[in-house]
Amino acid sequence: MTATRQQVIGTGLAAAAAFFGLPAIATAADLEEAINTFTSGATTGEGGLTLIAPEIAENGNNVPVEVSAPGAEAIIILASGNPNPNVATFNFGPASGSRMASTRIRLAGAQDVIAIARMEDGSFIQASQSVRVTIGGCGG
Amino acid sequence: MVDNVTARVRVPREASAGEVVSIRTLINHPMESGQRRDDAGEIIPRSIIHRFTCDFNGTNVIDVTLEPSISTNPYLQFEAVVQESGTFQFTWYDDDGSVYEESADIAVS
């Protein structure tokens, strides 16, 4: 039996993945669960939350991300394509000067970065930004 | 135990009352994600800083939960409002139970 071109490529990819021990990518269910844990299942609105992330990140090990949402009491950052979608949760205290925070995160590959803010009135707003990554940042 | 953990914080030396000041922190830490494998193919166990807090004169400014997706040498920038002179207290909590602390004074006029 002769292997087709597709079979050969497929096997090669699987072998490469096994060889490098690539981490499993979070499934849509994982992401949904992470969102539900934060929002307790509430629906999220839009607007009022600014998520600043680069459109193209050269190095997935170090991607600058900034979130800002006036009137928020907590903001969570999620990475839909990482092995574990949770990235960081910022809880703002009474001495907080503004509801913004900036950090640097790892991204395993091209994906959507999602931010959700819990507002003081208990509502939730969401923003997302698609980021392309040249070199992934989660092992492998 | 993670070696050579040094925290650096940048806080303005002085401010006027009610001013919003920008604070930047950086701490040296490998933030081992628990996803990587060593040369023998064994998973390197997770070892990260999982929580960071900043307080000003005992009042909380920000409380951050960090996950393995945070980069090596976690950098955080945020803002605080200062009404009177005092001290910012920064605390990082490591997975291995270590607690790293740093403080910075600000004079408010």
gemmi code that builds the backbone of each chain (N, CA, C; Angstrom):
import gemmi

chains = {
    "A": [
        ("MET", (0.844, -1.193, 0.000), (0.000, 0.000, 0.000), (0.881, 1.245, 0.000)),
        ("THR", (0.574, 2.163, -0.887), (1.366, 3.393, -0.902), (0.631, 4.475, -0.111)),
        ("ALA", (1.355, 5.139, 0.741), (0.751, 6.212, 1.520), (0.505, 7.414, 0.621)),
        ("THR", (-0.658, 8.039, 0.794), (-0.932, 9.246, 0.016), (-0.107, 10.393, 0.591)),
        ("ARG", (-0.046, 11.446, -0.202), (0.683, 12.641, 0.223), (0.132, 13.181, 1.554)),
        ("GLN", (-1.217, 13.223, 1.649), (-1.844, 13.752, 2.863), (-1.473, 12.910, 4.085)),
        ("GLN", (-1.500, 11.559, 3.855), (-1.197, 10.686, 4.992), (0.217, 10.937, 5.489)),
        ("VAL", (1.117, 11.060, 4.545), (2.515, 11.260, 4.922), (2.659, 12.562, 5.699)),
        ("ILE", (2.030, 13.621, 5.191), (2.142, 14.922, 5.871), (1.501, 14.840, 7.254)),
        ("GLY", (0.320, 14.211, 7.313), (-0.391, 14.089, 8.581), (0.454, 13.357, 9.606)),
        ("THR", (1.023, 12.218, 9.192), (1.847, 11.443, 10.112), (3.046, 12.266, 10.562)),
        ("GLY", (3.627, 12.983, 9.613), (4.787, 13.806, 9.946), (4.443, 14.840, 10.992)),
        ("LEU", (3.280, 15.479, 10.843), (2.864, 16.506, 11.803), (2.651, 15.899, 13.171)),
        ("ALA", (1.965, 14.749, 13.187), (1.691, 14.101, 14.466), (3.005, 13.723, 15.137)),
        ("ALA", (3.930, 13.202, 14.341), (5.222, 12.802, 14.889), (5.952, 14.025, 15.432)),
        ("ALA", (5.883, 15.128, 14.690), (6.557, 16.348, 15.126), (5.952, 16.826, 16.438)),
        ("ALA", (4.620, 16.782, 16.520), (3.953, 17.229, 17.737), (4.375, 16.354, 18.908)),
        ("ALA", (4.422, 15.041, 18.675), (4.798, 14.123, 19.745), (6.256, 14.365, 20.140)),
        ("PHE", (7.092, 14.620, 19.127), (8.518, 14.789, 19.391), (8.770, 16.028, 20.252)),
        ("PHE", (8.128, 17.119, 19.878), (8.366, 18.346, 20.619), (7.551, 18.400, 21.910)),
        ("GLY", (6.643, 17.460, 22.082), (5.831, 17.457, 23.290), (4.997, 18.703, 23.395)),
        ("LEU", (4.372, 19.092, 22.315), (3.588, 20.324, 22.320), (2.473, 20.238, 23.348)),
        ("PRO", (2.291, 21.289, 24.127), (1.219, 21.258, 25.118), (-0.142, 21.274, 24.443)),
        ("ALA", (-1.091, 20.630, 25.102), (-2.443, 20.626, 24.568), (-3.013, 22.036, 24.613)),
        ("ILE", (-3.744, 22.397, 23.595), (-4.360, 23.720, 23.533), (-5.727, 23.637, 24.212)),
        ("ALA", (-6.091, 24.695, 24.893), (-7.380, 24.727, 25.579), (-8.514, 24.561, 24.564)),
        ("THR", (-9.517, 23.820, 24.948), (-10.668, 23.662, 24.072), (-11.648, 24.802, 24.313)),
        ("ALA", (-12.633, 24.892, 23.417), (-13.656, 25.928, 23.581), (-14.375, 25.752, 24.914)),
        ("ALA", (-14.516, 24.488, 25.349), (-15.199, 24.219, 26.621), (-14.397, 24.779, 27.793)),
        ("ASP", (-13.072, 24.607, 27.713), (-12.216, 25.144, 28.776), (-12.386, 26.646, 28.892)),
        ("LEU", (-12.401, 27.287, 27.715), (-12.523, 28.743, 27.685), (-13.861, 29.173, 28.271)),
        ("GLU", (-14.903, 28.460, 27.846), (-16.246, 28.801, 28.325), (-16.328, 28.638, 29.844)),
        ("GLU", (-15.688, 27.567, 30.336), (-15.714, 27.324, 31.768), (-14.993, 28.445, 32.516)),
        ("ALA", (-13.855, 28.870, 31.948), (-13.092, 29.950, 32.584), (-13.912, 31.238, 32.621)),
        ("ILE", (-14.644, 31.496, 31.527), (-15.480, 32.695, 31.471), (-16.606, 32.584, 32.488)),
        ("ASN", (-17.251, 31.399, 32.534), (-18.386, 31.209, 33.441), (-17.967, 31.313, 34.902)),
        ("THR", (-16.755, 30.837, 35.207), (-16.275, 30.934, 36.579), (-16.211, 32.395, 37.006)),
        ("PHE", (-15.806, 33.254, 36.083), (-15.660, 34.669, 36.405), (-17.005, 35.386, 36.396)),
        ("THR", (-17.869, 35.067, 35.412), (-19.112, 35.821, 35.267), (-20.287, 35.142, 35.964)),
        ("SER", (-20.087, 33.920, 36.480), (-21.183, 33.109, 37.041), (-22.304, 32.964, 36.019)),
        ("GLY", (-21.955, 32.865, 34.764), (-22.943, 32.608, 33.722), (-23.677, 33.835, 33.214)),
        ("ALA", (-23.381, 35.014, 33.784), (-24.074, 36.217, 33.330), (-23.655, 36.557, 31.901)),
        ("THR", (-24.545, 37.214, 31.170), (-24.173, 37.603, 29.812), (-23.286, 38.841, 29.870)),
        ("THR", (-22.407, 38.955, 28.881), (-21.474, 40.069, 28.874), (-21.870, 41.065, 27.788)),
        ("GLY", (-21.775, 42.350, 28.141), (-22.048, 43.397, 27.172), (-20.756, 43.829, 26.490)),
        ("GLU", (-20.858, 44.914, 25.739), (-19.667, 45.414, 25.055), (-19.515, 46.905, 25.293)),
        ("GLY", (-18.335, 47.414, 25.030), (-18.076, 48.838, 25.180), (-17.653, 49.183, 26.592)),
        ("GLY", (-16.755, 50.163, 26.725), (-16.324, 50.591, 28.050), (-15.119, 49.850, 28.570)),
        ("LEU", (-14.701, 48.827, 27.853), (-13.502, 48.083, 28.248), (-12.503, 48.163, 27.103)),
        ("THR", (-11.326, 48.678, 27.412), (-10.287, 48.798, 26.388), (-9.249, 47.717, 26.609)),
        ("LEU", (-8.978, 46.955, 25.584), (-7.938, 45.927, 25.630), (-6.908, 46.279, 24.569)),
        ("ILE", (-5.700, 46.555, 25.019), (-4.647, 46.918, 24.065), (-3.651, 45.769, 23.992)),
        ("ALA", (-3.560, 45.172, 22.818), (-2.590, 44.103, 22.574), (-2.115, 44.267, 21.141)),
        ("PRO", (-0.889, 43.849, 20.855), (-0.399, 44.019, 19.483), (-1.130, 43.100, 18.515)),
        ("GLU", (-1.292, 43.537, 17.265), (-1.909, 42.665, 16.266), (-0.965, 41.537, 15.889)),
        ("ILE", (0.309, 41.864, 15.838), (1.316, 40.852, 15.542), (2.361, 40.894, 16.638)),
        ("ALA", (2.571, 39.774, 17.306), (3.587, 39.685, 18.339), (4.708, 38.812, 17.802)),
        ("GLU", (5.926, 39.335, 17.822), (7.025, 38.541, 17.282), (7.362, 37.393, 18.198)),
        ("ASN", (7.331, 37.652, 19.481), (7.736, 36.639, 20.446), (6.575, 36.349, 21.386)),
        ("GLY", (6.038, 35.134, 21.297), (4.897, 34.760, 22.126), (5.223, 34.658, 23.600)),
        ("ASN", (6.509, 34.693, 23.948), (6.874, 34.607, 25.358), (6.639, 35.906, 26.094)),
        ("ASN", (6.459, 36.980, 25.368), (6.442, 38.274, 26.018), (5.580, 39.235, 25.208)),
        ("VAL", (4.287, 39.177, 25.435), (3.363, 40.015, 24.675), (2.762, 41.054, 25.623)),
        ("PRO", (3.011, 42.340, 25.388), (2.451, 43.352, 26.277), (0.941, 43.487, 26.094)),
        ("VAL", (0.231, 43.529, 27.211), (-1.228, 43.635, 27.168), (-1.645, 44.661, 28.209)),
        ("GLU", (-2.577, 45.525, 27.835), (-3.080, 46.510, 28.783), (-4.604, 46.466, 28.772)),
        ("VAL", (-5.203, 46.507, 29.948), (-6.660, 46.567, 30.044), (-7.052, 47.797, 30.846)),
        ("SER", (-8.189, 48.341, 30.515), (-8.653, 49.532, 31.206), (-10.166, 49.601, 31.069)),
        ("ALA", (-10.859, 49.778, 32.192), (-12.317, 49.854, 32.178), (-12.768, 50.704, 33.346)),
        ("PRO", (-13.067, 51.983, 33.114), (-13.513, 52.842, 34.215), (-14.762, 52.249, 34.884)),
        ("GLY", (-14.740, 52.202, 36.207), (-15.889, 51.663, 36.932), (-15.848, 50.165, 37.139)),
        ("ALA", (-14.757, 49.517, 36.753), (-14.656, 48.073, 36.946), (-14.141, 47.774, 38.341)),
        ("GLU", (-14.583, 46.651, 38.917), (-13.981, 46.255, 40.182), (-13.003, 45.108, 39.982)),
        ("ALA", (-13.122, 44.396, 38.860), (-12.150, 43.345, 38.549), (-12.117, 43.141, 37.048)),
        ("ILE", (-10.942, 42.822, 36.544), (-10.795, 42.520, 35.113), (-10.008, 41.223, 34.988)),
        ("ILE", (-10.503, 40.314, 34.141), (-9.792, 39.063, 33.902), (-9.283, 39.073, 32.464)),
        ("ILE", (-8.092, 38.512, 32.267), (-7.546, 38.339, 30.914), (-7.512, 36.845, 30.615)),
        ("LEU", (-8.007, 36.477, 29.435), (-8.028, 35.077, 29.016), (-7.367, 34.953, 27.651)),
        ("ALA", (-6.662, 33.845, 27.451), (-6.050, 33.569, 26.153), (-6.685, 32.300, 25.613)),
        ("SER", (-7.455, 32.439, 24.532), (-8.278, 31.314, 24.076), (-7.442, 30.157, 23.546)),
        ("GLY", (-6.210, 30.403, 23.124), (-5.430, 29.338, 22.503), (-4.271, 28.841, 23.345)),
        ("ASN", (-4.258, 29.140, 24.642), (-3.209, 28.639, 25.519), (-3.653, 27.332, 26.179)),
        ("PRO", (-2.694, 26.543, 26.683), (-3.072, 25.289, 27.358), (-4.066, 25.539, 28.491)),
        ("ASN", (-3.896, 26.636, 29.200), (-4.826, 27.022, 30.258), (-5.284, 28.444, 29.930)),
        ("PRO", (-6.578, 28.637, 29.658), (-7.009, 29.948, 29.157), (-6.841, 31.100, 30.150)),
        ("ASN", (-6.791, 30.816, 31.448), (-6.634, 31.906, 32.412), (-5.251, 32.524, 32.302)),
        ("VAL", (-5.191, 33.842, 32.329), (-3.904, 34.527, 32.279), (-3.687, 35.329, 33.561)),
        ("ALA", (-4.630, 36.210, 33.882), (-4.477, 37.032, 35.072), (-5.828, 37.629, 35.448)),
        ("THR", (-6.013, 37.871, 36.746), (-7.191, 38.581, 37.220), (-6.724, 39.758, 38.065)),
        ("PHE", (-7.195, 40.942, 37.722), (-6.858, 42.136, 38.481), (-8.061, 42.531, 39.322)),
        ("ASN", (-7.882, 42.563, 40.652), (-8.937, 43.041, 41.551), (-8.519, 44.403, 42.073)),
        ("PHE", (-9.334, 45.408, 41.811), (-8.959, 46.765, 42.192), (-9.452, 47.086, 43.595)),
        ("GLY", (-8.577, 47.698, 44.396), (-8.918, 48.058, 45.763), (-9.309, 49.517, 45.866)),
        ("PRO", (-9.667, 49.960, 47.090), (-10.137, 51.337, 47.287), (-9.083, 52.396, 46.946)),
        ("ALA", (-7.793, 52.056, 47.045), (-6.749, 53.043, 46.770), (-6.307, 53.017, 45.309)),
        ("SER", (-7.032, 52.271, 44.492), (-6.680, 52.209, 43.081), (-6.966, 53.544, 42.414)),
        ("GLY", (-6.020, 54.014, 41.589), (-6.167, 55.329, 40.983), (-7.017, 55.303, 39.730)),
        ("SER", (-6.945, 54.235, 38.985), (-7.777, 54.081, 37.807), (-7.882, 52.595, 37.554)),
        ("ARG", (-8.897, 52.212, 36.812), (-9.122, 50.777, 36.634), (-8.361, 50.295, 35.415)),
        ("MET", (-7.039, 50.432, 35.480), (-6.211, 49.953, 34.383), (-5.062, 49.131, 34.939)),
        ("ALA", (-4.567, 48.228, 34.133), (-3.387, 47.459, 34.501), (-2.727, 46.993, 33.223)),
        ("SER", (-1.424, 46.821, 33.319), (-0.666, 46.428, 32.149), (0.321, 45.350, 32.574)),
        ("THR", (0.489, 44.341, 31.746), (1.438, 43.280, 32.066), (1.940, 42.664, 30.772)),
        ("ARG", (2.742, 41.607, 30.908), (3.262, 40.904, 29.732), (2.893, 39.446, 29.849)),
        ("ILE", (2.380, 38.888, 28.765), (1.849, 37.525, 28.844), (2.480, 36.613, 27.794)),
        ("ARG", (2.222, 35.311, 27.965), (2.676, 34.297, 27.010), (1.508, 33.876, 26.135)),
        ("LEU", (1.774, 33.715, 24.855), (0.751, 33.209, 23.956), (1.347, 32.039, 23.171)),
        ("ALA", (0.614, 30.909, 23.168), (1.133, 29.694, 22.525), (1.135, 29.829, 21.011)),
        ("GLY", (0.267, 30.657, 20.463), (0.182, 30.806, 19.018), (-0.824, 31.893, 18.701)),
        ("ALA", (-1.131, 32.047, 17.420), (-2.111, 33.058, 17.021), (-3.451, 32.740, 17.669)),
        ("GLN", (-4.095, 33.717, 18.244), (-5.337, 33.467, 18.965), (-5.997, 34.782, 19.354)),
        ("ASP", (-7.189, 34.651, 19.941), (-7.885, 35.816, 20.476), (-7.541, 35.969, 21.955)),
        ("VAL", (-7.151, 37.180, 22.324), (-6.995, 37.506, 23.740), (-8.294, 38.164, 24.174)),
        ("ILE", (-8.846, 37.709, 25.293), (-10.160, 38.177, 25.741), (-10.013, 38.831, 27.109)),
        ("ALA", (-10.671, 39.956, 27.288), (-10.720, 40.584, 28.610), (-12.183, 40.747, 28.999)),
        ("ILE", (-12.476, 40.472, 30.268), (-13.843, 40.668, 30.775), (-13.734, 41.478, 32.065)),
        ("ALA", (-14.551, 42.510, 32.167), (-14.546, 43.347, 33.365), (-15.840, 43.131, 34.131)),
        ("ARG", (-15.699, 42.996, 35.458), (-16.883, 42.976, 36.326), (-17.034, 44.388, 36.872)),
        ("MET", (-18.169, 45.018, 36.549), (-18.371, 46.405, 36.928), (-18.914, 46.479, 38.355)),
        ("GLU", (-18.868, 47.706, 38.923), (-19.340, 47.872, 40.298), (-20.820, 47.564, 40.436)),
        ("ASP", (-21.600, 47.741, 39.326), (-23.031, 47.440, 39.410), (-23.321, 45.963, 39.147)),
        ("GLY", (-22.279, 45.157, 39.007), (-22.496, 43.721, 38.854), (-22.623, 43.249, 37.417)),
        ("SER", (-22.590, 44.175, 36.463), (-22.674, 43.747, 35.069), (-21.274, 43.391, 34.555)),
        ("PHE", (-21.240, 42.782, 33.371), (-19.974, 42.347, 32.801), (-19.822, 42.901, 31.399)),
        ("ILE", (-18.623, 43.339, 31.067), (-18.364, 43.729, 29.681), (-17.128, 42.998, 29.178)),
        ("GLN", (-17.122, 42.773, 27.891), (-16.094, 41.935, 27.298), (-15.466, 42.638, 26.103)),
        ("ALA", (-14.177, 42.386, 25.888), (-13.499, 42.896, 24.700), (-12.517, 41.826, 24.260)),
        ("SER", (-12.244, 41.755, 22.976), (-11.243, 40.786, 22.544), (-10.415, 41.361, 21.415)),
        ("GLN", (-9.251, 40.796, 21.270), (-8.306, 41.274, 20.271), (-7.583, 40.053, 19.723)),
        ("SER", (-7.540, 39.960, 18.407), (-6.849, 38.830, 17.810), (-5.370, 39.164, 17.658)),
        ("VAL", (-4.526, 38.254, 18.090), (-3.083, 38.478, 18.063), (-2.429, 37.366, 17.254)),
        ("ARG", (-1.602, 37.757, 16.294), (-0.819, 36.766, 15.557), (0.554, 36.661, 16.186)),
        ("VAL", (1.014, 35.436, 16.360), (2.273, 35.228, 17.058), (3.252, 34.537, 16.116)),
        ("THR", (4.462, 35.094, 16.015), (5.466, 34.506, 15.128), (6.141, 33.298, 15.780)),
        ("ILE", (6.544, 33.452, 17.050), (7.161, 32.343, 17.771), (6.337, 32.090, 19.021)),
        ("GLY", (5.798, 30.896, 19.161), (4.923, 30.580, 20.285), (5.661, 30.594, 21.607)),
        ("GLY", (4.896, 30.754, 22.681), (5.512, 30.969, 23.982), (5.190, 29.953, 25.045)),
        ("CYS", (4.763, 28.737, 24.688), (4.441, 27.772, 25.736), (5.206, 26.489, 25.490)),
        ("GLY", (6.482, 26.462, 25.802), (7.263, 25.257, 25.606), (7.349, 24.919, 24.135)),
        ("GLY", (7.523, 23.630, 23.822), (7.613, 23.187, 22.431), (8.700, 23.874, 21.801)),
    ],
    "B": [
        ("MET", (12.767, 26.147, 45.812), (13.156, 27.523, 46.116), (13.780, 28.158, 44.882)),
        ("VAL", (13.282, 29.286, 44.508), (13.807, 29.984, 43.341), (14.882, 30.961, 43.823)),
        ("ASP", (16.030, 30.927, 43.159), (17.142, 31.785, 43.578), (17.065, 33.148, 42.905)),
        ("ASN", (17.802, 34.078, 43.498), (18.003, 35.386, 42.870), (16.715, 36.109, 42.518)),
        ("VAL", (15.759, 36.062, 43.416), (14.530, 36.795, 43.158), (14.725, 38.214, 43.673)),
        ("THR", (14.770, 39.169, 42.757), (14.867, 40.558, 43.182), (13.691, 41.323, 42.618)),
        ("ALA", (13.063, 42.067, 43.481), (11.911, 42.853, 43.062), (12.346, 44.289, 42.861)),
        ("ARG", (11.803, 44.896, 41.841), (12.069, 46.318, 41.610), (10.737, 47.028, 41.444)),
        ("VAL", (10.605, 48.152, 42.098), (9.378, 48.928, 41.955), (9.735, 50.365, 41.614)),
        ("ARG", (8.881, 50.984, 40.854), (9.096, 52.400, 40.531), (7.850, 53.180, 40.933)),
        ("VAL", (8.056, 54.046, 41.903), (6.979, 54.884, 42.440), (7.511, 56.314, 42.449)),
        ("PRO", (6.708, 57.307, 42.081), (7.196, 58.687, 42.155), (7.582, 59.041, 43.594)),
        ("ARG", (8.602, 59.893, 43.772), (9.033, 60.252, 45.129), (8.031, 61.180, 45.790)),
        ("GLU", (7.446, 62.063, 44.986), (6.480, 62.986, 45.581), (5.292, 63.178, 44.647)),
        ("ALA", (4.189, 63.620, 45.255), (2.965, 63.840, 44.492), (2.125, 64.843, 45.260)),
        ("SER", (1.119, 65.385, 44.609), (0.214, 66.261, 45.344), (-0.999, 65.435, 45.794)),
        ("ALA", (-1.678, 65.936, 46.834), (-2.775, 65.171, 47.416), (-3.856, 64.890, 46.378)),
        ("GLY", (-4.334, 63.677, 46.360), (-5.392, 63.308, 45.426), (-4.892, 62.959, 44.034)),
        ("GLU", (-3.577, 63.000, 43.854), (-3.017, 62.715, 42.528), (-3.023, 61.207, 42.250)),
        ("VAL", (-3.218, 60.893, 40.978), (-3.137, 59.502, 40.547), (-1.714, 59.242, 40.074)),
        ("VAL", (-1.039, 58.312, 40.719), (0.351, 58.034, 40.354), (0.446, 56.662, 39.695)),
        ("SER", (1.370, 56.577, 38.754), (1.590, 55.330, 38.040), (2.687, 54.528, 38.737)),
        ("ILE", (2.454, 53.243, 38.893), (3.394, 52.385, 39.601), (3.788, 51.240, 38.681)),
        ("ARG", (5.083, 50.970, 38.641), (5.553, 49.854, 37.826), (6.347, 48.893, 38.686)),
        ("THR", (6.114, 47.615, 38.543), (6.854, 46.629, 39.314), (7.395, 45.548, 38.382)),
        ("LEU", (8.531, 45.025, 38.770), (9.164, 43.949, 38.016), (9.821, 43.042, 39.039)),
        ("ILE", (9.688, 41.737, 38.876), (10.364, 40.818, 39.782), (11.010, 39.723, 38.958)),
        ("ASN", (12.248, 39.398, 39.318), (12.959, 38.338, 38.597), (12.410, 36.989, 39.032)),
        ("HIS", (11.830, 36.260, 38.111), (11.289, 34.947, 38.447), (11.100, 34.170, 37.156)),
        ("PRO", (11.482, 32.878, 37.126), (11.363, 32.129, 35.865), (9.920, 31.874, 35.439)),
        ("MET", (8.954, 31.881, 36.369), (7.552, 31.603, 36.036), (7.448, 30.316, 35.210)),
        ("GLU", (7.993, 29.236, 35.748), (7.970, 27.944, 35.040), (6.524, 27.490, 34.906)),
        ("SER", (6.069, 27.311, 33.657), (4.632, 27.163, 33.416), (4.091, 25.779, 33.734)),
        ("GLY", (4.965, 24.764, 33.850), (4.457, 23.410, 34.031), (4.058, 22.766, 32.724)),
        ("GLN", (4.351, 23.430, 31.603), (4.036, 22.879, 30.287), (5.308, 22.419, 29.576)),
        ("ARG", (6.430, 22.958, 29.999), (7.662, 22.661, 29.269), (8.246, 21.318, 29.695)),
        ("ARG", (9.053, 20.741, 28.799), (9.724, 19.492, 29.113), (11.229, 19.709, 29.097)),
        ("ASP", (11.934, 18.940, 29.945), (13.389, 19.053, 29.936), (13.963, 18.131, 28.858)),
        ("ASP", (15.287, 18.025, 28.793), (15.934, 17.249, 27.739), (15.521, 15.783, 27.780)),
        ("ALA", (15.192, 15.276, 28.969), (14.814, 13.874, 29.108), (13.335, 13.657, 28.797)),
        ("GLY", (12.614, 14.723, 28.437), (11.206, 14.585, 28.101), (10.280, 14.644, 29.301)),
        ("GLU", (10.844, 14.893, 30.485), (10.010, 14.985, 31.685), (9.459, 16.408, 31.800)),
        ("ILE", (8.207, 16.498, 32.249), (7.612, 17.815, 32.441), (8.294, 18.532, 33.598)),
        ("ILE", (8.693, 19.775, 33.360), (9.294, 20.573, 34.425), (8.144, 21.091, 35.290)),
        ("PRO", (8.176, 20.808, 36.606), (7.021, 21.181, 37.429), (6.777, 22.687, 37.461)),
        ("ARG", (5.509, 23.032, 37.587), (5.118, 24.429, 37.634), (5.732, 25.117, 38.846)),
        ("SER", (6.224, 26.314, 38.658), (6.756, 27.121, 39.751), (6.595, 28.578, 39.369)),
        ("ILE", (5.533, 29.184, 39.861), (5.258, 30.565, 39.465), (4.921, 31.416, 40.687)),
        ("ILE", (4.889, 32.700, 40.469), (4.297, 33.608, 41.451), (2.814, 33.658, 41.109)),
        ("HIS", (1.959, 33.301, 42.063), (0.540, 33.181, 41.720), (-0.292, 34.357, 42.224)),
        ("ARG", (0.313, 35.227, 43.034), (-0.486, 36.349, 43.526), (0.419, 37.542, 43.810)),
        ("PHE", (-0.092, 38.723, 43.512), (0.631, 39.952, 43.806), (-0.357, 40.926, 44.433)),
        ("THR", (0.081, 41.607, 45.488), (-0.785, 42.634, 46.067), (0.018, 43.910, 46.279)),
        ("CYS", (-0.679, 45.019, 46.219), (-0.089, 46.305, 46.539), (-1.046, 47.034, 47.472)),
        ("ASP", (-0.505, 47.518, 48.602), (-1.303, 48.276, 49.565), (-0.642, 49.623, 49.809)),
        ("PHE", (-1.467, 50.616, 50.039), (-0.940, 51.939, 50.393), (-1.476, 52.306, 51.769)),
        ("ASN", (-0.573, 52.438, 52.735), (-0.955, 52.713, 54.129), (-2.055, 51.757, 54.598)),
        ("GLY", (-1.941, 50.505, 54.208), (-2.895, 49.503, 54.671), (-4.147, 49.381, 53.830)),
        ("THR", (-4.339, 50.262, 52.856), (-5.514, 50.163, 51.979), (-5.100, 49.498, 50.677)),
        ("ASN", (-5.893, 48.540, 50.253), (-5.529, 47.790, 49.063), (-5.624, 48.641, 47.799)),
        ("VAL", (-4.601, 48.535, 46.962), (-4.602, 49.202, 45.660), (-5.020, 48.209, 44.586)),
        ("ILE", (-4.336, 47.068, 44.555), (-4.648, 46.061, 43.549), (-4.236, 44.697, 44.083)),
        ("ASP", (-4.994, 43.692, 43.689), (-4.737, 42.316, 44.083), (-4.833, 41.494, 42.809)),
        ("VAL", (-3.710, 40.946, 42.373), (-3.658, 40.300, 41.066), (-3.455, 38.802, 41.236)),
        ("THR", (-4.249, 38.015, 40.522), (-4.042, 36.573, 40.447), (-3.263, 36.288, 39.173)),
        ("LEU", (-2.106, 35.675, 39.310), (-1.266, 35.393, 38.151), (-1.364, 33.908, 37.805)),
        ("GLU", (-1.403, 33.607, 36.521), (-1.473, 32.223, 36.054), (-0.198, 31.916, 35.280)),
        ("PRO", (0.005, 30.640, 34.897), (1.245, 30.304, 34.179), (1.429, 31.070, 32.865)),
        ("SER", (0.370, 31.665, 32.324), (0.510, 32.393, 31.063), (1.148, 33.767, 31.216)),
        ("ILE", (1.554, 34.121, 32.430), (2.272, 35.385, 32.616), (3.747, 35.158, 32.287)),
        ("SER", (4.350, 36.123, 31.610), (5.726, 35.975, 31.142), (6.713, 35.837, 32.289)),
        ("THR", (7.882, 35.304, 31.958), (9.028, 35.298, 32.860), (9.274, 36.728, 33.351)),
        ("ASN", (9.737, 36.854, 34.573), (9.978, 38.166, 35.191), (8.722, 39.039, 35.119)),
        ("PRO", (7.694, 38.660, 35.866), (6.402, 39.354, 35.747), (6.495, 40.870, 35.956)),
        ("TYR", (5.932, 41.556, 34.997), (5.911, 43.017, 35.013), (4.465, 43.449, 35.190)),
        ("LEU", (4.240, 44.398, 36.077), (2.879, 44.893, 36.293), (2.922, 46.404, 36.378)),
        ("GLN", (1.979, 47.027, 35.717), (1.854, 48.470, 35.807), (0.409, 48.791, 36.150)),
        ("PHE", (0.226, 49.717, 37.087), (-1.134, 50.098, 37.490), (-1.062, 51.484, 38.134)),
        ("GLU", (-2.196, 51.978, 38.593), (-2.226, 53.332, 39.139), (-2.871, 53.348, 40.524)),
        ("ALA", (-2.399, 54.278, 41.340), (-2.952, 54.425, 42.684), (-3.245, 55.893, 42.927)),
        ("VAL", (-4.213, 56.144, 43.793), (-4.506, 57.523, 44.161), (-3.969, 57.743, 45.579)),
        ("VAL", (-3.219, 58.849, 45.769), (-2.603, 59.107, 47.077), (-3.197, 60.385, 47.673)),
        ("GLN", (-3.655, 60.281, 48.912), (-4.216, 61.437, 49.618), (-3.239, 62.005, 50.622)),
        ("GLU", (-2.352, 61.157, 51.168), (-1.385, 61.644, 52.156), (-0.092, 60.864, 51.982)),
        ("SER", (0.984, 61.392, 52.596), (2.272, 60.712, 52.513), (2.149, 59.326, 53.120)),
        ("GLY", (2.946, 58.412, 52.618), (2.859, 57.073, 53.175), (3.742, 56.102, 52.423)),
        ("THR", (3.435, 54.836, 52.628), (4.281, 53.770, 52.113), (3.459, 52.798, 51.287)),
        ("PHE", (3.972, 52.482, 50.128), (3.394, 51.405, 49.328), (4.065, 50.097, 49.744)),
        ("GLN", (3.256, 49.100, 49.983), (3.781, 47.789, 50.352), (3.454, 46.821, 49.222)),
        ("PHE", (4.468, 46.198, 48.660), (4.270, 45.269, 47.552), (4.588, 43.852, 48.027)),
        ("THR", (3.748, 42.903, 47.687), (3.964, 41.531, 48.121), (3.716, 40.570, 46.964)),
        ("TRP", (4.662, 39.666, 46.774), (4.527, 38.617, 45.755), (4.479, 37.271, 46.468)),
        ("TYR", (3.562, 36.376, 46.064), (3.412, 35.062, 46.687), (3.835, 33.988, 45.693)),
        ("ASP", (4.852, 33.222, 46.077), (5.386, 32.169, 45.220), (4.641, 30.854, 45.487)),
        ("ASP", (4.590, 29.992, 44.457), (4.017, 28.654, 44.606), (4.672, 27.867, 45.738)),
        ("ASP", (5.986, 28.082, 45.944), (6.693, 27.284, 46.959), (6.501, 27.843, 48.361)),
        ("GLY", (5.642, 28.818, 48.520), (5.353, 29.350, 49.841), (6.160, 30.593, 50.186)),
        ("SER", (7.198, 30.893, 49.383), (7.982, 32.098, 49.666), (7.141, 33.342, 49.439)),
        ("VAL", (7.446, 34.365, 50.201), (6.780, 35.651, 50.038), (7.869, 36.693, 49.857)),
        ("TYR", (7.785, 37.452, 48.778), (8.770, 38.489, 48.516), (8.114, 39.839, 48.776)),
        ("GLU", (8.830, 40.703, 49.494), (8.240, 41.989, 49.846), (9.139, 43.136, 49.441)),
        ("GLU", (8.496, 44.247, 49.155), (9.229, 45.452, 48.771), (8.350, 46.617, 49.192)),
        ("SER", (8.963, 47.757, 49.521), (8.139, 48.910, 49.868), (8.745, 50.165, 49.275)),
        ("ALA", (7.940, 51.179, 49.141), (8.401, 52.448, 48.590), (7.612, 53.564, 49.251)),
        ("ASP", (8.339, 54.635, 49.614), (7.701, 55.780, 50.273), (7.352, 56.842, 49.247)),
        ("ILE", (6.304, 57.576, 49.549), (5.943, 58.701, 48.705), (5.604, 59.884, 49.619)),
        ("ALA", (6.088, 61.061, 49.250), (5.801, 62.271, 50.019), (4.713, 63.048, 49.297)),
        ("VAL", (3.619, 63.294, 49.990), (2.489, 63.986, 49.364), (2.384, 65.381, 49.966)),
        ("SER", (2.310, 66.386, 49.111), (2.211, 67.757, 49.608), (0.861, 68.349, 49.235)),
    ],
}
model = gemmi.Model(1)
for chain_id, residues in chains.items():
    chain = gemmi.Chain(chain_id)
    for i, (resn, *xyz) in enumerate(residues, 1):
        res = gemmi.Residue()
        res.name, res.seqid = resn, gemmi.SeqId(i, " ")
        for name, pos in zip(("N", "CA", "C"), xyz):
            atom = gemmi.Atom()
            atom.name, atom.element = name, gemmi.Element(name[0])
            atom.pos, atom.b_iso = gemmi.Position(*pos), 0.0
            res.add_atom(atom)
        chain.add_residue(res)
    model.add_chain(chain)
structure = gemmi.Structure()
structure.add_model(model)
structure.setup_entities()
